[in-house]
Amino acid sequence: MEIKNVQLDDLKAEEKYWLSFPLRPELYNELREKFAGLPLIIINRENEIIFGIDYYHFLRSTDVLYADVLQIDISPKDALILNYNLKESLTGLNLYEKLVFIKRVMPLAEPSEIYRKTGLDINVNKELVEKLDLLLSTTFRRSFVEETIGLKTELKLCDFLPDDRETLLDLFAKIPFTTSHQLKILEMAEEIIFRDKCSMNETFEKLNIEQYIDTDMEKPQRQIIDALFKYRNPIYTESEAKWEEEIKNLHLPDNMKVTHFPFFEKRNLELTIQLQDFEELKRFIDKIKVHKPA
């Protein structure tokens, strides 16, 4: 291990050690100021850059011809793990970069070793491995980098046809949903596609989903989920409308509320009564006793 001053033209920016996306040279310029005098590029014995590709490109954009580098004798596996740990500690890694790391290191190390040496917070299971190439395609790159959706949503989206996937990704890019709401939308979308044999774009046009996106409407997430739910469950929607009308006709006092069993799966009803205190409760019970049928 030694610190050397080398010509930038002699360095090799090999893709096999490249985790950065997007390139963030400005961050490494800040690190140069924080760690004055320390090399921000690490290379192996073949002059391949194993850490600091961002900073390398920053230097290439300036008039700098030489740079201090740390050269070490290290295996490809350990080089990738070192790269991951340094980037995570100094600049952080987005989800896309973590998946790139998995793709690079997986042929070289078992998941148990990867977890132990990096603290990786992604479960490298069979589903992830099978879908990894698709997840790393340009289709998902924007959503990963901008962190508009999580890995669970991404994995589920892999099961959709490309056009439907693009429509749903576009929705999640424009409107922020929680992960649970994203998965709920995907569940309903999957059922609608199966039932109607139509694309998600056609469904969105039919429901005029764009009206919730291009306005300053408060809580558009709720409106979109409700629109999809009503379309997916027409019988329930009809029953709910009838229920609302029946409750309205009861003219209940303000302190009473009646609710039905979820999805009307049972005929049971629940009556909630709000009373000011225990004395009012006793008066209420006495009234019930007086009017109790013989």
N, C-alpha and C positions, 0 to 999 in steps of 0.2 A: 504494500500500500504506500503510495507516494503522491505528493502534490507536484504537478508539472504545469509549465506554461507551454501550451501547444497552439499550433495554428488551427483556426476553425475549419479550414479546408481539409485537414487531416482527420477530422472526426466523422463518424458514420452514424447517421440518424436512421437506425434500423427499426422497421415497423414492429418487430417482435417484442421490443421493450417500450412501445409507445402506448401509454394509457390515456394521455391527455385528450379530452374533447369537451368543449372547444379549446383551442390553444389559448393560454392566458399569460402572455409574456409580461403584461403589466404587473401581475402579482409577483413574478420573479424579480422584476426590477425593484419592487418594494423590499423583497427579501435581501437583495444585494445591499440595500442601505441598512437593513437591520443586522445582517451578518457580515459586516464589512471585513474584507480580507479573507473570508472563507470561500472555498470553491462551491459553486452552485451547480456544477456539472460533474457527474460521476461516470467514468468510463471503465470498460474492462480491458484486458490485455490486447484485444483486437481493435481498440479505439472505438468500440461501439458505445453509444450513449445509452446508459441504463437508467439514468435519472437526470432531469434538467432539460428535456427536449424543448420545453417552453422557453426557458432562458436562452438556450442555443439559438432559437429562431429570433428572439429579441436581439441578441448580439449580431446576428446576420443582417438584421434590418438597419444596423448602425454602421459606422465606419470602423468598428473594432475588428481586428484581424487575428488577435491572439487572446486566449483566456486561460485562467488558472483552472485546472481540473484535478479531481481526485481519481487516480487510477488504481484499481484493485483487481486482484485475481479472484474471480467469483464465478460460480456456475450459473447457467441460465435460470435455473429454478430460484436460486437464492437472489439473483439479480432482480427478478420480477417481484419477489417478496420484499426486498429492500426498497424498490421503487414504490410499491404500494404503501408501505409503512411511512416512508418519508412524505409522499404526497398527501396521505391522509392526515399526517401530523401538521404539515406546514400550510397546505392550501385547501385540504378537504377533497373528497372525491364525490362526484355525482353518481347516480345510479348507473348511468351508461358506462362510465369509466370502471365501475366495479364489475360490470358484466364483461367488459373487455378483458379485465384482469383474469376473471374466471376462465374465459376462452383461452387465454395465453398460458395460464399456469396449470390448467386441468390435465394436460397430457404429461406433466412433469411431477405432479404431487397428488397424494390422496387428499380428499376433503378434510379428514381429521387433522392432517398436518397443516393445511391451509388455514383452518380455523385457529389452530394452536399458535401459529406464527404471525397471524394478521388480525385476529379478532373479527374477521369478516362476518357481517350480520345478514347474510343471504344463505338460505338453505339450498345447497347444491344437490338437488334431487333429480330423479329421472325426468320429470316433466320439464324442469328448467333446462337440462342438458338437451332434450329433444327440441326445445323451442328456442334455444340460444341464438342460432343463426338468424332466425326471423326477428328476434328481439333486438339484435344488433344491426338490422337493416335500417335504411334511411326512413322507413315507415314510422318507426318508434323513436328515432333519435331526438326529435324536437321535444316530445313529451317527457322523455327521460331527463334531458338537460334542463328544461324549464320546470321540471318536477310538478307537472300538472296532474299526473296520475301515478299511482303506486305499482309495485311489481305484481301484486295480486290481480289488479285490473289488466295490466299488460299481458299476463299469462292467459287470462280469460279471453282477451281480444284476439289472441292468436288462433282461437277456434272459429272465428268468423271469416267469411269470405272477404277478399281484399277490399271491395267497394264498400261493404257494410262496415268493415274495420275503419276505413278512412272517414266515413260519415260520423262514426261514434268518437273517433279521436278528435275530429274537428269540433264536435260538441264540447268535449272535455277541455279542449284548448281555449274555448271561448267563455265557458261558464265553469267556475270552480265548484266541484262537488267533493264531498267527503268520500273516502274509499268505500264505505258501506253503501252510500247512495250510488256510486259508480257501479258497484257490483249488482245492486238492485236493478238499475237501468239495463245492464247487460242481460240479466235474467229475464226481464220482461221483453227485451229486444229479441232474444233467442226464441222465446215462446211465440211472439208475433210473427217472426220470420217463418217458423215451422207451421203455424196455423194458416197464415195468409199467402204463403209462398211468394212473398214480395221482398223487395230490398228495403233497407232502413231509410234510404233516401226517399223512396216512395212513401213510406210511412210518415216520415217527418213532414213531407209536403202535404199529405192528407190532413195531418194534425196541425199544420201551420206552426211548427215548432220555432220557425224563424222569428215569429212575433215576440217570443220571450227573450230572444237573443239581441235583437237590434233596437231595444228600447231601454229606458231607465227603470223598468219595472222592478219593484221591490221583491226580493226573494224569487227570482226566476227559477231557481232550482226546484222549489216546491211546485211551481206551476207546471214545469216540464214533467216531473215525476207523476203528478196528478193526471196530466193529459195522457201519458203512456199507460198509467194504471187503469183509467176509465176505458181506454180503448182496448186494453188487454182483457178486462173483466166487465163486459157489457151487462151481464145478468146482475152482477153485484151492484154495478152503477145504477141500474134501474131500481133495484131493491132499496138502495140507499136513498134515492130520490123520493121513493114512496114513503120510506121511514121518516124522512125529514118533514114531509107534508103532514103525516099523521101526528107527529110530535107538535108541529106548529098548531094544529087544530085542537090540541089538548089545552092550550093556553095555560101552561104550567106557571106557577109563581116563580119569581126570580131565584128563590133559594132552593129550587128543585131541578134536578137534571136526571134524565133517563138515558141509559146507554144499552145497546144490544150486544150480543155475543159476537166476537170477531167473525166477519164474513157470514153472519147469520147462520153459523153452523149449528146453533141450538136456539130454541125458542126463548130461553131464559132472558130476562131483563134485569137491569140493575138500576134501582132508584137511589139517588144521592140527595140528601136533604141537609142543608146547612142551617144550623141553629146558633143563636147568640151565646147561650149558656145552658147550664144544667136545668135551671128552672124552666126555661122555655121547652126543653126536652120533655120534662114531666108534664107540662101543660099539653104538649102535642100528643103524648101517649094517652093522656086522659081523654082527649077528643076522639082518639081512635077507639078507645074502649066504649065510649058513649055511642058511637056509630057502628059498633060491632054487630054484624048480622046475628039474628037469633038462631 
